[in-house]
């Protein structure tokens, strides 16, 4: 069993919450709320505009691993009016960072 799968089982059952810093290419994983991970990254020097909340489903196939859904993503000032990540370029960056950083 992968560490990510074990972490998912301990918190929510089949997924873990994560926040990706698209500028610094970092991922914070495993908290009850995305906002907790966001606060941690901000305290470490991240910029709000670079942080995006996702959910990771380690048991799912690669194309279904990432769910782009978090309240921290609602940012009308950045052109993102929903809980998803509306800009395709940002979704591609997130996907690339997850592929680089997450071992399943």
GITA-V344931 format. One line per field, one symbol per residue. phi: phi as a letter, one per 30 degrees, with the letter a starting at -180 (. if undefined). A space follows every 50 residues. Layout:
BEGIN
phi = ???
END
This chain:
BEGIN
phi = .ddddddeddccjbbbdbbccddchcbcbibdbedddedddddcjdcedc cbdbbccddddedcdccdaaddddbedciccbddcddedddddedddddd cccc
END
